[in-house]
Amino acid sequence: MYERIMVPLDGSNAAEMVLPYAEEMVSKFNSEIALVSVAEPTPAESDHLFRAYLQAIQEKVRTELKDRGAEPGTPVSAEVLLGKPADEILTYAADKNMSLVVMASRGRSGEGPWLLGNIAAKVLRATTKPVLLVRTKAPAEAFHRKGLIKRILVPLDGSKVAEQSVPHAEELARVMGGELILFQVYESLARMMSGEAFRASSDEEIKEANKRREEEAKAYLKSIAGPFREKGLTVSEVVASGDPAEEILDYAASSAVDIITMSTHGRSGIKRWVFGSVTDKVLHAGDMPVLVVRATGL
């Protein structure tokens, strides 16, 4: 699934914090990795500095891939592009048929010339490729257990759009030996009703309505989980009530989640909460790596 993994770097420590994630995926999926920087067309020294920087990172990655047990001779390319960072990243990913883009996203970090958050946001909006966004360094305990991606949170809202992240989550779990956590949030009737309608409903009616919502969510997740269990994967189902983004973030923070996988419909439309305020909050408010998959064919 991830035969060619692209890692844009801008020379900053913030950008380089994605390398452990990219290296682990390369070693597990037996992928190629392409390290890319973008220099302004002028001055000429900028291009030279980026080339020297990428060459150093290239050797570092080769050594670390060997330590991670990657196949001998795993291709590690390094290329400096000229132009506007977001445009060049998008063009390179499309032209080279990259399977995955792994980027740091920390807002206006000030450490490198790109303003990482701005570039990552532009790439995420425009690319059709899956993007893994990393906001913080991998936790030390993940290195100790010999695996950065073990607990994979899969938020679902019942739509076909959201379900397009499922094959990616499944493949991560299969290849990484990880656990899938299927997660759905239902909004309680009290949150959805206007004040007048809420006051006109009895406590028992509201309780019964919420119970139906909960049971529907459980049944839906069970239907998704069944095929995973038949394949021998470890999977659990969690249903929560409340604000979807807050519940996703709270669960991820309190339950030792390593990565969140979510789908987006991009510019072509928004269905339910998949790409609206929920995904936006998860991407910007959480510290967890998020794998964002562009939904297609809907």
Disulfide bonds with the S-S distance in Angstrom:
none
